[in-house]
């Protein structure tokens, strides 16, 4: 493949342990990502992604299927399909899967938090210390992205390290985006199939595949399926033209 563009499958992910949730890291520094990570989690009702803290990273997680509660101490707030949480660094947080069906979430930490993958942040382990952080009222932002076609996490809401968009492309539709010399971007395909065109070539991606771009690139993202495409776009750091 051309310089700075790669496509990853969920099955490429490396499992890691946080409670009873089936979690995989898809993008991380060992694969060349320096500014963001991508995790894919599948959880059953009653299972908890234990409360933890990212010391220097902002965390964003999206519920793509099912429902969870965002837990901070004894406080729990529902997060349904099509909703997301933006968690600034230092804030204690976790999730508990609710409802009656399987929940699927993706998350990304900016910059990467490699300690998460070591098990050291799993506060459910026997003898583990409680997470050391703070719970600041209103600091964790809950956002409904399901009906949006554009950015829903961005600098105007206090996110200086990452911008996140929910894109819906009808057959034949496309959008363009640029990546800075020191930037990274990823496109996670939740529904349908797309192709990413750059000066280096054309890179197809299907459902639950991720296109990772690092370094300067100008991209054209096209729907290559017969139906609607749903893609999650992540910029790290946010481009000046994130709108």
N, C-alpha and C positions, 0 to 999 in steps of 0.2 A: 504494500500500500504506500501511498505518497507520504511525504514528510508531515508529521504532526496530526494525522487523522487515522483513527483506528475504530473498529467496531467490535463490541463485546456482547456476549450472550450471558444470561443469568447463570447458565450452567458453568460458565467460566469462573464464577464467583467462589471465593474461599469461605467456608463456614466459620462462624465465630459464635461464642457462647455469651448470651445475656439472658438469664432466667431460662424459661422453657420455650422461648421464641426461636423459630428456625430462621437464622439470619445469615446473610452472605455479604461479603464486601466485593463489589464489582469493580470499582475504581479506587485506587489508593496509591500512595507514593511508590510502592514497589513496581507499579505499572507505569510510572512516569508522571502521575498526577501530583502536582505540588501545591495547588491552591484549593482543591476540593476532593471530596470522596463521594462515592455512591454506594449505599447499602440497600439491600432488598430483603424484606422480612415478611414471613408468613406466620400467622399466629391464630390459635384456636381460642374460643370463649373461655375466659377465666385465666388465660396465660398472661403473664406480666413481663414487660421489658423493664427491668428494675430501675428505680430512680438512680440517677447518676448526674455527674457534672462534667462539662467540657471546660477545662481551665482557660483555654485560649481560643476556643473555636465557637462560632455561631452554628446552631443546629437548626435545620429545617426538615420537617417530615410531613409527608402527604399520605392521606388515606385514599387508596385507589379502589379498595373493595372492603366491605364490612364496616365495623365501627369499633372505636376504642374510647377509653377515657384518658385524658391527659392528667396525670397524677403529679401533684406537688405537695409533699408532706401528706396531710390528711385531706387535702382538697382534691376533688376530681371534677373535671369538666368534659362533657361529651364532645367527641370529634368524629363526624360521620363521613361517609363516602363523599368525596369531592371537597373535603376540607383539609386545611393544613395548619401547622403550628410553626411559628418562628421563635426560636429560643436563643436569646443572647448568651454569650459565654458567662460562666459563673452561676447560672440559674439551675437549681435542682429541678429535675423533670424525669418522667418515665411514662409508660402507657400500660393500661390494663385492657385487654380485649373483652368487649361486651357483645351483646346481641346473641344470635344463635348460629352464625355462620363464620367461616374463615375470614380473617382480615388480612389484607395485603397492603403493605406500606413500603414506600421508598424514603430514604433520608440521605442528607448530605451535610457534612461538616466542613466548614471553611474557616481557617485552613484545616488540613487533615489532623485528626486526633488518633494517632496510632495506638495510644494506650487503650482505647475502646476495644481493640481487637485482641488484647492480651488477657482479657478476663478480669483485670484489676478494677474495672469500674462496675463489676457485677455485685451489687450490694445484697443480692439474695444468697450469696455463697455462705455456707456455715462459717461463723466467726468473722464475717466481713464487717468492717466499720461502716457506719452510715455515711452517705456522701457529704463532702464538705463543700458547701456552697451557700447560696442565699435564695430566698423566695421573695421576690419583689413584686407586690401587687401591680398588675398591668404590664409587667415587663414581657411576659410571653404573649405573643399576638396570635390569635386564632382567626383564620381567614377562610372564607368560602370561595373556592376557585372554580367550581364546576360550571358556572354560567359565565365565566370570564374568558375572553379570547385575547390574552396579552399578559402583561406582568402583574403579579399579585404580591410578590415580595420584592422590595425595591428601596433605594436610598431614602425616599420620602417618608418611609415608616421606620427609619433608623437602621436599615440594613446596608452597611457600607462595604461588606465583604462579598455579598452575593446578591444577584437578582434572579428571580424565578418566574417563568411564564408558563401558562397553560395555553397551548395552541390547538385549534381545531381547524383542520383543512378539508374542504370539500374536494371531490374529485376534480383534478386539474388545477387546484389552487397551490400557491407557493408563498414563501416568505424569504427574505434575505436577512443576513446577519453578518457582522464582522467580528473577528477576534484580534485583540491587540497583540503586539509582540510579546508582552509579558503576561498575557491572559490565557485563560482556559475556558472551554465551553463544552457542555454535554447536551445531547438530545436523547431522551429516553422515550421510546415508542411504546405507548400503552395499548393503542388500538390501530390496526391497519399496517401499512407499509409505506416507507418513504425512501427517497434518495437524496443524498447530499452532494451537490456539485461544487467543486473548487477548481482552481487552476491545476491541481495535481491529479484530478480524475473525478469519477463518480462513485459514491459509496452507498450501496443499498443497505437498508436495515428493516427488519420485520418486527412483529410484536415482541415486546419485552427484550428488545435489543437496544444497545446504547452506542451512539456515535460520540467519541471523545476527540476533541480538537484542542491542540495546544500550539501557541505561537500564532504569528500573523497569518490570517486567512480571511478571504471574502467568500461567503457561502450562499448558495441558493438551495433551499430545502423544498422539495416537491412531493406532493402526494402521488404515489405510484400504485395505488390500489383503487378498486372499483367503488369503495365506500369512503366514509369519513375516516380521517386519521386524527388521532389524539396523541400529542407529544408534549413532554415536559422539557422545557428549555432552561438551562442553568448557565449563568454567566458568573465567572469569578476572576477578578472583581467585576462589579457592574460596569458596563460600557456607558460612556457619557450620553449615548443616545438610547438608553434602555427603554424609553417610551416607545 
